[in-house]
Amino acid sequence: MSLLPASSRGGEWDQGNPASRQNDVFRMRITGGQAKGRRLAAFKGLDIRPTSDMVRKAIFDLIGQDLEGLKVLDLFAGTGSLGIEALSRGATKAVFADQSQKSIDLIQRNLKICGLEGEGIVWKGNLAQRFPGKRLLGEKGVDLVFIDPPYEKGLVSLIISGISRKGILTPSALIVAETRKTETLPAEVEKLHLAKSKRYGETRIHILSYEG
């Protein structure tokens, strides 16, 4: 595990070196808020399944567009698009977690592209084994959690249970989990209640509310 400030830069994304940019792919846009329209970088050949613009927009239609003052945790963050969308819509802080160093570098770059590096913290670790702690998230916890793990590996229920037990959620916090369209979640997980579940193409979005 390592904790990296969002302003730090991996050599892979050295903007001064054209060779480091030749595989950049700018195919996603921020869909709302102060950074609306900004194109996010992805990486050719990188084993990341970024949430599409359509699905991201649908998520914020479900949970609301005004996230003013919220603290956000983006798990299996990949490109960082969900947490960055939240920051663009007024969230004050986002913690991005992923175990891939390429994803860590990519998130840092996308925060800088959107001018939000001051509001983001990037954490590297294996989420099947541990989560960022209160030292990083703050004693009061987080208000909104995004979970977008590899599909069909049984990780969503595992992560949701772990989050509930760890005590990192504020009262009335929301969890947004993304799965394949055929995957379902139980109506109750620990202190979490499944409030909504909607399909968008091959993806299903689950909204869980915390009753802490």
N, C-alpha and C positions, 0 to 999 in steps of 0.2 A: 504494500500500500504506500502511496505517496500523495502528498497534498501539494498542489501546484496553484499559484496565483494565476488568475485568468490573463494577466498582462504578460506572463512569461511566454516565450516563443520557442517552438520546436524548430530544429534546423530544417525539417522537411518542408516547412512553409516559408522559407527565406524569400521575401519579396524581392530582394536585390539580385536573386539568381534566377534567370529565365528558365534554366533547366528544372528548377524546383517547382515551376508553375505549369509545366507542359502537360501534366495530367489533371489539372484542375477542371472541374465541371461545375458550371454555375447554372443549375436547372431548377432550383427552388427559390421561392420568394416569400418574404414575410407578408402575411395576409392582413395584418391590422396593427393599429397603434402608431407610435412615433417612428418606427423603422419600417412601416408598410412600404412594400415595393422593393426593399433591398434584396439583392440576390445572394443566396448563401452558397458557399463552396461545398462540394462533395469531392470524391476522389475516385477516379477510374480504377476498377478492380478491387476496391475496398469492400470487405464483407460487411457492409452496412445496408440495412433496408430502411431508408429514411421515410418518415411519414409524409405522404403526399400533401400538396397544397390544399386539395379538396378536403381531405380528412382533417387536417389541422384546422381549417376554417370551421368545419362541422363541430369539432371539439369545443371551440370557443363559442359557437352558437349555443351549445348545450350548457356550458358552465357559466357563460356570461362574458361580455367583452371588457368590462371594467374590473381590472385586478389591482386597483390602486392599493398600495401598502402591503400586499401579500408577500409571504416568503414561500419560495417554490423549491421543490426537489425533483430533479429530472434524472430518473434511473434508466440505465442502459441508453444513455443519452445520444449515442451515435454522432450525428452532426450537430446536436444541440438545438435543433429547430424548435422543439416544443417549449423548452425553457426560455429561449430567446423570444419566441412569440409572447410568452407571459411577461417578460421584462418590457417588451415593446408596448404592452397594454397596461403598464403601470406597476407591475410587481417591483418591490424594492430590492429583492435579493433572490438569486437563483443559484443553487448548488447542482452541478452537473457531475454525474458519476458514470464511469465506464471502466472496463478493464483493459481496453485496447489503447496502446500508446498512440496509434494513428488517429483514433477517435479523439483522444485528449488534445492532440495537436490541432485537429480539425475544429473542435469546439472553440478553442482559444482563438483560432483565426476568425471564425464566424462572429464571435463576440466583438472582435476588433472591427470587422467589416461594418457591423451595426452600431458602432460607437458605444457599446454596452459593457466593455471589459471591466469597468469599475464596479458593476453590479453583479458580476458572475464569479463564482469560485469553482474550480475544476478539480475533482477528486478521482484518483485512480485506485481501483480495488475490485476484487471478485465479489460481486453482489450476492452470489449464492452462499457466501460464507460470512459476510459482514456488511454493515451499512455505515455511512458517515455518522459520526456521533454528535452529541449535543455541543461539544466544543466547537464544532464547525457549524451546526445548524442553529445554535442558540438555545438557551434554556427554555424558551417558550415554544420551541418546535416550529413546524412548517404548516402552512395553510393549504397547500396544494401539492400533490405528488403525481408525476407522470411515470408510468411503467410501460416500457415497450421492449420486452425481451425477445429473444429468438422464439419463433412460433413452435408450438407443439412439443415443448420440452418440460412442461409442468412447472415452469418458473413463476407464473403469475400468482397462483395461489400460495406458493411458498413465500414469495416476497411480500404479498399482502399480509399474511399471518405474521411474518417477522416484523413488519412495520407497526402493526397494531400492538404487538407485545413490547416493542422497544420504547414506546412512550414518546415518540417524536412528533406526534400530531397535535395540533391545537384543537380545542373543541369546535365541532362543526367543520372540520377539515374535509377536503374532497380528495379522492384518488381517482385518476383517470388511467385505465388499463387498456392496452391495445392488444388484440389477439387475432388469429385467423377467424373467418366468419363462422366456422363450425364449432369453435370453442365456446364453452359456457362456464359461468362462475356460479358458485352457490349463492343463495339469497342472503346468507349471513356468514361472515368470516370474522371470528373474534368480536370486536366491537364495531365492525363495519357492516353497513347495510347496502345491498345492491339497489341503487335508486333508478338507474336507467341502463339499458343495453340496446344499442342500435347498430345495424349493419350498414356499411358503406362499401359496396363492391365486394372485394375479397377480405375486407377488414371488418372487425366488430369492435366497437368502442363500449366499454363498461364504465359507468360512473358509480363510485361507492362513496357513501357519506359516513363520517366517523361520529359516533355517539359517545364521546369521552367524558 
